[in-house]
Amino acid sequence: MTLRIGCIADDFTGGTDVAAAFRRAGLRTALVFGVPGDDAALPGDCDAAVVALKSRSTPAGEAVAESLATQKWLWSQGAAQVYFKYCSTFDSTPAGNIGPVTDALLDAAGAPLTLSCPASPPNGRTVYQGHLFVHDQPLDESPLRHHPLNPMTDASLPRLLSAQTEHRVGLVDWATVRRGVEAVREALLRFERDGVRHVIADALTDEDLAVLGAAALELPVVTGAAGLAEGLGHAYPSAGHAVADTPLPGGRAAVLAGSCSARTLEQIAHFHSAGLPALHLDVLAAAAGQDVASAALDWYEAQDRDVPVLVYASASPGELAAVQARLGVTEAAAQVEELLGTLAAELVRRGVRKLLVAGGETSGAVTSALGVRAVLVGDEADPGVPWTYTDGLALMLKSGNFGAPDLFVRALEDTTR
Ligand code: ADP
């Protein structure tokens, strides 16, 4: 058994993001969707396995139960260390879920303490004196202050975490991190002697995260965003062996988009301007009982097999508001997700072998419609957006705001010939 590191991600596209980080560190990486059953198997030989849950905003008890079941499964697959991945903006509330899940993972592992750092320097997330910055703003002055589910109104990680755990929280400051791996290890030992259980670390650069990763190599539980995962990955002895990229399979290529994020709308506009075939789905017509899926499949059959096609429900803010006003937010989303799930299954049945999916929730709907439980992670087309592989099918699952404006065309255009 070669598996070295296990990871629990608290949301779907966070799972893709952290899997890409392990892969950048030169680890062969698998990504599994949802709590694996006892008989679940990894899709191939790997050094890292990431399980993507949807536990960021669920009640803390549920998040803890799912995380513990996943930790147990990762251990059964040979993972000595479990990395708990959450958002680089520390999305949580005083009720959790970062504190309760971390405490439960530590209890189950019998571990005295953990090292935590949500910094992600390429995305402008840094930690200094325990305060989380988003580019040049402290977290509580950034747009995250107005997040609909987890409004972040404090930038102090020790304070945020102290509200979520009854255990002591400490800080390894930047001066210590700059002194290197041994200095951080000594600080961890001191914290352990003093009964501190959650050790937050400062980090301003990827170099700092590499130091923290090396210092945390022996800890059974480590937590943070994709940045510290990559630092940890680089410290693994199995890291850095050349991971050969899997060739993309032959067959047709398609994009299914359900994200209404600004970047996805730009990517759709770019696809149009490249003169490639694109079809907008009428969500209100589908809700009124019209067979929008069959019409879309007829359209698909009429297209040139050698070029990628785009089918999208994604709507501009105005159009989205109108649909939501008519159907309600939940019903509108359910319509879209059912439609795109049905189309994904049919497109694959009709020969699509390269499928790019835009949107976190949309990716969840598509993978469940396809019955995909696990994939192997390949090269990134853009940061945090890797190709993944399963049973002759290449899937690219992207969070709404990820990827450059030309991603759809660049990732797919030359793959169909
Ligand atoms: P992102 O990663 O950008 O957040 P998601 O797929 O997670 O994208 O979320 C987009 C949400 O918008 C989904 O729930 C989807 O069902 C919904 N949606 C997409 N298109 C429409 C539309 N035309 N009308 C109403 N809701 C839509």
Residues whose N, C-alpha, C, O or C-beta is under 5 A from the ligand:
A	BS01	ADP	G258 S259 C260 S261 V283 A313 S314 A315 L320 V323 A332 A333 V336 E337 A358 G359 G360 E361 T362 K398 S399 G400 N401
